[in-house]
Amino acid sequence: MVYYNCACQKTCTNPTSCFKNCADGEEACICPDGFMLDGDANCVIENNCNCFVNEFGVIPDGGSYVTSDCSQTCSCNNNRLNCEILSCSADATCQPVEGSHQCQCKEGFIGNGLICTRPTTVPPVTISDCFDLYNAGIRLDGVYTIYPAGWSSSGFQVYCDMTTDGGGWTVFQRRRDGTLNFYQGWNSYKSGFGGLSGEHWLGNDKIHALTQQRDYQLRVDLVNSRGSSYHVLYTRFGISNENDKYRLVSLGTPSGTAGCF
C-alpha cells in the first residue's frame, strides 16, 4: 500500500465498482494503480484475485462468465471461482451477449442453447410467454423466443426462469452486479437494453404486449448485501402503451418476505 490522498479502490469482490473507507481530503493507505483489494485487505494485482479469468478479468462475487467459444462457464461465489465444461447443442451457436457469451438455439428450435428441440406439442405461434414454454415441457432457465399476441410474427427473445416458485416466469428486469447503467432515457426503456443473460431491461413496448394477453402476477426477488434473499408477489400486473406513458394499470395484493413496497 501507499500513503496518499483518499481514493476509491476496486476490490476483487466487486471489480466493477469501488470501495472507500476514508473521507475526501483525508490521507490514507490505499493500493497503488493497477492493484485491487482482496478479501484480506491486501493489495494484489488483478490476476491474483481468486475469481480471475484470463480472457475476461475478475468476475464479481455472485457473477458468472461464459468463454468466447462457449466451452466453459465460470462463476464466482463467496470469492471462490468454479469453472465447468459447457457444450452447446448441435442445433445452437455460440453468440456474444452483454459482456459474456451464450449458446443460442438456431432458428426453428427452442431451448436454452444446451438442449434445443423442434417444437412439436405447441406451435410457435401459441408460445406467448415463458409460462407457455413451461407447459410445453421446457424446464431449463435460459433465453427463448416467444410470440405475444399482437406482436410481429418473428416474436422476440426473453429470459425464462423455469425453476423459481414453480417456474414459467418471464423476466423483464435483472440487476445483479452493477455492470449495467440503468440511468437511461425514454427510448432505451421503450425498446430495452442490456443482455438477456445478464443485467437488462426487456423494454416497455414488450412488457405492454405481454401484459395485455392475460392476467399476470409480478414477482420481485431481492438479495441484500449479506446474501439474504427476499421476495414480494403481486397478484396482478399490467402496464399501458406508450400513448399512455406506460402507466401502471394493474398491481394486485402483495405478499411474501420483503414486505410491501
KEKE-3310 file (N, C-alpha, C; in steps of 0.2 Angstrom, whole numbers, plus 5000, padded with zeros to 4 digits):
npx = (5004:5001:5004:4993:4982:4965:4956:4945:4944:4946:4940:4943:4931:4921:4924:4919:4914:4919:4928:4927:4935:4938:4937:4934:4948:4956:4971:4976:4980:4981:4979:4991:4991:4984:4982:4972:4960:4960:4951:4957:4961:4972:4984:4983:4988:4978:4977:4979:4968:4955:4944:4948:4949:4957:4953:4943:4945:4942:4929:4914:4909:4896:4893:4895:4903:4904:4915:4923:4921:4911:4914:4916:4910:4911:4909:4908:4907:4906:4919:4926:4931:4923:4923:4916:4914:4906:4894:4887:4872:4870:4862:4863:4871:4886:4885:4889:4884:4879:4894:4898:4895:4884:4876:4864:4849:4847:4837:4820:4821:4819:4824:4837:4849:4859:4851:4842:4827:4815:4799:4785:4773:4767:4763:4774:4767:4758:4766:4766:4772:4784:4777:4769:4779:4784:4773:4774:4784:4797:4810:4822:4831:4834:4837:4824:4813:4798:4781:4771:4753:4748:4760:4774:4776:4789:4792:4800:4815:4817:4822:4819:4814:4813:4813:4811:4799:4789:4791:4791:4792:4792:4806:4808:4817:4833:4845:4860:4874:4879:4885:4878:4872:4858:4853:4845:4837:4821:4818:4827:4822:4810:4813:4821:4836:4853:4859:4851:4855:4861:4862:4848:4835:4819:4811:4798:4788:4788:4784:4772:4765:4766:4758:4745:4739:4734:4729:4742:4754:4766:4782:4795:4812:4824:4841:4850:4865:4871:4868:4856:4840:4825:4807:4793:4777:4765:4747:4742:4747:4751:4754:4751:4751:4763:4757:4750:4760:4765:4759:4756:4744:4738:4740:4741:4737:4750:4761:4773:4790:4797:4790:4779:4780)
npy = (4994:5012:5028:5040:5053:5051:5039:5030:5013:4998:4982:4964:4957:4965:4971:4980:4991:5002:5003:5013:5018:5030:5048:5061:5071:5067:5059:5042:5024:5017:5006:5005:5011:4999:4989:4979:4977:4963:4950:4950:4962:4965:4972:4967:4961:4961:4948:4940:4939:4929:4926:4927:4927:4923:4928:4937:4944:4949:4941:4947:4944:4933:4933:4928:4920:4916:4908:4914:4904:4897:4885:4884:4888:4900:4904:4915:4913:4918:4923:4913:4904:4894:4883:4875:4863:4867:4864:4867:4864:4854:4860:4873:4889:4898:4914:4931:4940:4953:4957:4944:4927:4916:4900:4899:4893:4888:4895:4890:4881:4877:4881:4881:4883:4873:4862:4859:4859:4854:4862:4853:4849:4861:4874:4887:4899:4899:4901:4912:4917:4914:4905:4897:4890:4883:4875:4868:4859:4863:4865:4871:4885:4900:4909:4912:4912:4920:4923:4935:4939:4950:4955:4956:4943:4937:4937:4939:4938:4932:4931:4916:4910:4895:4889:4895:4896:4887:4889:4895:4909:4925:4935:4952:4962:4962:4965:4964:4965:4978:4981:4986:5001:5009:5021:5027:5034:5039:5032:5021:5014:5011:5002:4993:4987:4981:4964:4949:4937:4943:4958:4967:4977:4973:4980:4993:4992:4979:4973:4979:4973:4959:4960:4962:4951:4941:4938:4942:4939:4947:4945:4950:4948:4949:4952:4955:4964:4955:4943:4938:4932:4939:4941:4948:4946:4950:4950:4954:4961:4974:4985:5001:5007:5016:5028:5031:5033:5022:5018:5011:5000:4990:4982:4970:4963:4962:4950:4940:4939:4951:4962:4976:4986)
npz = (5000:4998:5005:5004:4996:5000:4991:4979:4978:4968:4971:4973:4975:4970:4956:4947:4953:4967:4982:4997:5011:5018:5021:5009:5005:5016:5021:5018:5018:5003:4989:4976:4959:4947:4956:4966:4981:4990:4999:5011:5014:5007:4995:4979:4962:4948:4942:4952:4960:4967:4959:4945:4928:4913:4899:4902:4915:4931:4939:4946:4963:4965:4951:4934:4920:4903:4892:4876:4866:4871:4878:4891:4907:4920:4937:4951:4968:4985:4984:4978:4964:4952:4938:4925:4912:4896:4884:4869:4861:4846:4838:4840:4842:4847:4854:4856:4871:4883:4888:4889:4884:4875:4872:4859:4853:4836:4822:4822:4832:4849:4866:4878:4873:4877:4876:4863:4854:4841:4841:4845:4852:4854:4843:4837:4836:4847:4858:4869:4880:4894:4902:4894:4887:4898:4900:4889:4891:4893:4904:4908:4914:4904:4888:4877:4863:4861:4857:4858:4858:4845:4843:4831:4819:4820:4833:4850:4860:4876:4894:4902:4918:4924:4936:4948:4961:4955:4942:4924:4923:4915:4913:4915:4920:4926:4939:4945:4948:4946:4934:4923:4917:4923:4922:4910:4895:4889:4876:4877:4888:4882:4871:4877:4885:4888:4891:4889:4896:4907:4916:4913:4904:4898:4890:4887:4878:4875:4887:4889:4878:4882:4895:4891:4886:4895:4913:4924:4936:4947:4952:4963:4966:4979:4985:4999:5005:5013:5008:5010:5005:4998:4994:4985:4980:4968:4965:4953:4937:4926:4912:4903:4886:4875:4872:4883:4891:4897:4909:4925:4926:4933:4948:4959:4976:4988:4994:5003:5008:5008:5012:5010:4995)
capx = (5000:5005:5000:4991:4975:4959:4953:4940:4948:4942:4941:4942:4924:4917:4929:4916:4913:4924:4927:4931:4934:4940:4934:4938:4953:4960:4976:4975:4984:4977:4983:4994:4987:4985:4981:4965:4960:4957:4946:4960:4963:4979:4984:4985:4987:4971:4976:4980:4961:4953:4940:4951:4948:4961:4950:4938:4947:4939:4922:4912:4906:4889:4893:4897:4906:4905:4921:4921:4919:4906:4916:4917:4906:4914:4905:4911:4903:4910:4925:4929:4930:4921:4923:4913:4914:4900:4894:4881:4868:4872:4857:4864:4878:4889:4884:4890:4879:4882:4900:4899:4893:4879:4873:4858:4846:4846:4830:4816:4822:4818:4828:4841:4856:4862:4847:4837:4822:4809:4793:4780:4767:4764:4766:4777:4763:4755:4770:4766:4777:4788:4773:4768:4785:4784:4768:4776:4789:4803:4811:4828:4832:4838:4834:4819:4809:4791:4777:4765:4748:4748:4767:4776:4777:4795:4792:4806:4818:4816:4825:4814:4815:4809:4814:4809:4792:4785:4794:4787:4792:4796:4810:4809:4822:4838:4850:4864:4881:4880:4889:4874:4869:4851:4851:4844:4832:4814:4819:4830:4817:4804:4815:4825:4844:4857:4860:4846:4858:4864:4858:4844:4828:4817:4808:4791:4784:4787:4781:4765:4762:4765:4753:4739:4737:4730:4731:4749:4757:4773:4787:4801:4817:4829:4846:4854:4872:4873:4867:4849:4835:4818:4803:4787:4772:4758:4743:4741:4752:4750:4756:4748:4755:4767:4752:4748:4766:4767:4756:4755:4737:4736:4745:4737:4739:4756:4763:4780:4795:4800:4786:4775:4783)
capy = (5000:5018:5033:5045:5056:5046:5037:5025:5007:4992:4976:4958:4955:4969:4975:4985:4997:5003:5003:5019:5018:5036:5054:5065:5076:5064:5054:5035:5019:5014:5002:5009:5010:4993:4984:4979:4975:4956:4949:4951:4969:4966:4974:4962:4963:4958:4941:4936:4939:4922:4924:4930:4923:4926:4932:4942:4948:4947:4940:4949:4939:4931:4934:4922:4922:4910:4909:4916:4899:4893:4879:4884:4893:4901:4908:4917:4913:4919:4924:4907:4903:4887:4883:4869:4862:4869:4861:4869:4859:4854:4865:4880:4893:4902:4921:4936:4944:4958:4956:4937:4923:4911:4896:4901:4889:4891:4897:4884:4877:4881:4878:4885:4883:4867:4857:4863:4854:4857:4862:4848:4849:4868:4878:4893:4905:4899:4902:4919:4919:4908:4900:4893:4886:4878:4870:4863:4854:4866:4866:4874:4893:4902:4913:4908:4916:4920:4926:4938:4941:4957:4957:4954:4935:4935:4937:4942:4934:4934:4926:4912:4907:4889:4885:4899:4896:4883:4890:4899:4916:4929:4940:4959:4966:4959:4969:4959:4966:4985:4981:4990:5008:5009:5028:5028:5039:5036:5027:5015:5010:5009:4996:4988:4987:4976:4957:4945:4933:4946:4963:4970:4979:4970:4985:4994:4990:4972:4972:4980:4967:4953:4960:4963:4945:4938:4940:4941:4940:4951:4943:4953:4944:4954:4949:4961:4964:4950:4937:4935:4933:4941:4942:4950:4943:4954:4945:4956:4966:4976:4992:5003:5008:5022:5034:5032:5034:5015:5019:5005:5000:4984:4979:4967:4962:4960:4945:4937:4940:4958:4967:4980:4992)
capz = (5000:4998:5009:4999:4997:5000:4984:4979:4976:4966:4975:4970:4976:4965:4952:4943:4957:4971:4990:5000:5019:5021:5018:5004:5008:5021:5018:5020:5015:4998:4984:4970:4952:4944:4961:4969:4987:4991:5005:5017:5013:5004:4988:4974:4955:4946:4940:4959:4963:4967:4953:4939:4921:4908:4894:4905:4920:4938:4939:4953:4968:4963:4944:4930:4913:4898:4887:4870:4862:4874:4880:4899:4911:4927:4942:4957:4974:4991:4982:4975:4957:4950:4931:4922:4905:4893:4877:4865:4857:4839:4835:4843:4840:4852:4852:4862:4874:4886:4892:4890:4878:4877:4867:4857:4848:4829:4820:4821:4838:4855:4871:4882:4869:4878:4873:4858:4851:4837:4845:4842:4855:4854:4838:4840:4837:4853:4864:4870:4886:4897:4905:4888:4886:4903:4899:4883:4894:4894:4911:4909:4913:4898:4883:4872:4858:4862:4851:4861:4853:4843:4841:4824:4818:4822:4841:4852:4865:4883:4898:4906:4924:4924:4942:4954:4963:4951:4935:4919:4924:4910:4916:4911:4923:4931:4941:4950:4950:4944:4927:4918:4919:4922:4921:4903:4893:4887:4870:4879:4891:4877:4867:4881:4884:4891:4888:4892:4901:4912:4918:4907:4905:4892:4885:4889:4872:4875:4893:4887:4874:4886:4900:4888:4884:4901:4919:4926:4943:4947:4957:4963:4971:4981:4989:5002:5005:5017:5004:5012:4999:5000:4988:4985:4975:4967:4962:4946:4935:4919:4910:4897:4880:4875:4872:4890:4895:4900:4916:4929:4926:4937:4953:4964:4983:4989:4999:5003:5014:5008:5015:5005:4993)
cpx = (5004:5001:4999:4984:4970:4957:4949:4944:4944:4944:4940:4935:4920:4921:4926:4914:4919:4923:4931:4930:4937:4937:4938:4942:4957:4966:4975:4980:4979:4982:4985:4990:4989:4983:4974:4965:4957:4953:4950:4963:4970:4979:4987:4984:4981:4971:4978:4973:4959:4948:4942:4951:4952:4958:4945:4941:4944:4932:4919:4909:4898:4888:4895:4899:4906:4910:4918:4919:4914:4908:4917:4913:4909:4910:4909:4906:4907:4917:4929:4926:4928:4920:4920:4913:4907:4900:4887:4878:4871:4868:4857:4871:4880:4888:4886:4884:4882:4888:4901:4897:4888:4877:4866:4855:4845:4838:4826:4817:4821:4822:4832:4848:4860:4858:4842:4833:4817:4803:4788:4773:4763:4767:4769:4772:4759:4759:4771:4770:4780:4783:4770:4773:4786:4779:4769:4782:4796:4804:4818:4828:4836:4834:4830:4816:4802:4787:4770:4760:4749:4755:4769:4777:4784:4796:4798:4809:4817:4820:4819:4817:4811:4810:4811:4801:4787:4787:4789:4787:4796:4799:4810:4814:4827:4844:4854:4870:4883:4884:4885:4872:4862:4848:4850:4838:4826:4815:4822:4826:4811:4806:4819:4833:4847:4857:4855:4849:4861:4860:4855:4838:4825:4814:4800:4786:4782:4783:4773:4761:4761:4759:4746:4735:4732:4732:4738:4750:4764:4776:4793:4806:4822:4834:4850:4861:4875:4871:4860:4844:4828:4814:4797:4783:4766:4754:4741:4746:4750:4752:4752:4753:4759:4762:4750:4754:4767:4765:4755:4747:4734:4742:4741:4739:4745:4757:4770:4784:4798:4796:4782:4779:4779)
cpy = (5006:5023:5039:5048:5050:5045:5031:5019:5002:4986:4970:4955:4959:4974:4980:4991:4998:5004:5009:5018:5024:5042:5058:5070:5073:5060:5047:5031:5016:5010:5006:5007:5003:4987:4984:4976:4968:4956:4950:4958:4970:4969:4969:4964:4959:4951:4936:4936:4932:4921:4928:4925:4926:4931:4937:4947:4945:4947:4943:4944:4939:4932:4928:4925:4916:4912:4911:4910:4894:4886:4878:4889:4894:4905:4909:4917:4913:4919:4918:4905:4895:4887:4876:4869:4863:4866:4863:4864:4859:4858:4872:4883:4897:4910:4925:4939:4949:4956:4949:4934:4918:4907:4898:4896:4892:4892:4890:4879:4881:4877:4883:4886:4876:4861:4861:4857:4858:4857:4857:4849:4855:4871:4884:4899:4905:4900:4909:4921:4913:4903:4895:4888:4881:4873:4865:4859:4857:4868:4869:4882:4894:4907:4910:4914:4915:4924:4929:4940:4949:4959:4954:4946:4933:4934:4940:4937:4937:4929:4923:4909:4901:4885:4888:4898:4893:4884:4894:4906:4920:4935:4947:4963:4961:4964:4965:4962:4974:4986:4985:4996:5008:5016:5030:5032:5035:5031:5021:5011:5008:5003:4991:4989:4982:4969:4953:4940:4936:4952:4966:4973:4977:4975:4986:4992:4983:4970:4973:4975:4961:4954:4961:4956:4941:4941:4938:4942:4944:4948:4947:4950:4949:4950:4955:4960:4958:4943:4934:4937:4934:4941:4945:4948:4947:4950:4947:4961:4968:4983:4994:5004:5015:5029:5036:5032:5027:5015:5012:5005:4994:4982:4977:4967:4959:4954:4943:4939:4947:4963:4971:4985:4998)
cpz = (5000:5002:5005:5000:4996:4993:4984:4975:4974:4970:4971:4970:4971:4961:4948:4946:4961:4978:4992:5008:5022:5018:5014:5008:5014:5017:5022:5016:5009:4993:4978:4964:4950:4950:4964:4977:4987:4997:5011:5018:5011:4997:4984:4967:4953:4945:4947:4963:4962:4961:4947:4933:4916:4903:4896:4910:4927:4938:4946:4957:4966:4955:4941:4923:4909:4893:4880:4865:4865:4877:4888:4902:4918:4931:4948:4963:4980:4989:4980:4968:4955:4942:4929:4915:4902:4886:4874:4862:4850:4835:4838:4841:4846:4850:4858:4865:4879:4891:4893:4884:4880:4871:4866:4852:4841:4828:4819:4827:4844:4861:4874:4879:4871:4876:4869:4854:4846:4841:4841:4845:4855:4848:4841:4841:4843:4859:4865:4876:4889:4900:4900:4887:4892:4902:4893:4885:4895:4902:4913:4909:4907:4894:4878:4868:4860:4857:4854:4856:4852:4841:4834:4824:4820:4829:4843:4858:4872:4887:4902:4912:4925:4931:4948:4955:4958:4943:4931:4920:4918:4913:4912:4914:4927:4933:4947:4952:4948:4938:4922:4920:4917:4921:4913:4901:4891:4881:4873:4883:4887:4873:4871:4880:4889:4888:4892:4897:4907:4914:4912:4909:4898:4887:4887:4884:4873:4882:4892:4883:4878:4891:4897:4886:4889:4907:4921:4933:4942:4953:4957:4968:4972:4985:4992:5002:5009:5014:5006:5006:5002:4993:4990:4979:4974:4963:4955:4944:4928:4918:4904:4891:4880:4875:4879:4894:4899:4908:4919:4929:4931:4942:4959:4971:4984:4994:4998:5009:5013:5010:5009:5002:4992)
residu = (MET:VAL:TYR:TYR:ASN:CYS:ALA:CYS:GLN:LYS:THR:CYS:THR:ASN:PRO:THR:SER:CYS:PHE:LYS:ASN:CYS:ALA:ASP:GLY:GLU:GLU:ALA:CYS:ILE:CYS:PRO:ASP:GLY:PHE:MET:LEU:ASP:GLY:ASP:ALA:ASN:CYS:VAL:ILE:GLU:ASN:ASN:CYS:ASN:CYS:PHE:VAL:ASN:GLU:PHE:GLY:VAL:ILE:PRO:ASP:GLY:GLY:SER:TYR:VAL:THR:SER:ASP:CYS:SER:GLN:THR:CYS:SER:CYS:ASN:ASN:ASN:ARG:LEU:ASN:CYS:GLU:ILE:LEU:SER:CYS:SER:ALA:ASP:ALA:THR:CYS:GLN:PRO:VAL:GLU:GLY:SER:HIS:GLN:CYS:GLN:CYS:LYS:GLU:GLY:PHE:ILE:GLY:ASN:GLY:LEU:ILE:CYS:THR:ARG:PRO:THR:THR:VAL:PRO:PRO:VAL:THR:ILE:SER:ASP:CYS:PHE:ASP:LEU:TYR:ASN:ALA:GLY:ILE:ARG:LEU:ASP:GLY:VAL:TYR:THR:ILE:TYR:PRO:ALA:GLY:TRP:SER:SER:SER:GLY:PHE:GLN:VAL:TYR:CYS:ASP:MET:THR:THR:ASP:GLY:GLY:GLY:TRP:THR:VAL:PHE:GLN:ARG:ARG:ARG:ASP:GLY:THR:LEU:ASN:PHE:TYR:GLN:GLY:TRP:ASN:SER:TYR:LYS:SER:GLY:PHE:GLY:GLY:LEU:SER:GLY:GLU:HIS:TRP:LEU:GLY:ASN:ASP:LYS:ILE:HIS:ALA:LEU:THR:GLN:GLN:ARG:ASP:TYR:GLN:LEU:ARG:VAL:ASP:LEU:VAL:ASN:SER:ARG:GLY:SER:SER:TYR:HIS:VAL:LEU:TYR:THR:ARG:PHE:GLY:ILE:SER:ASN:GLU:ASN:ASP:LYS:TYR:ARG:LEU:VAL:SER:LEU:GLY:THR:PRO:SER:GLY:THR:ALA:GLY:CYS:PHE)
# end
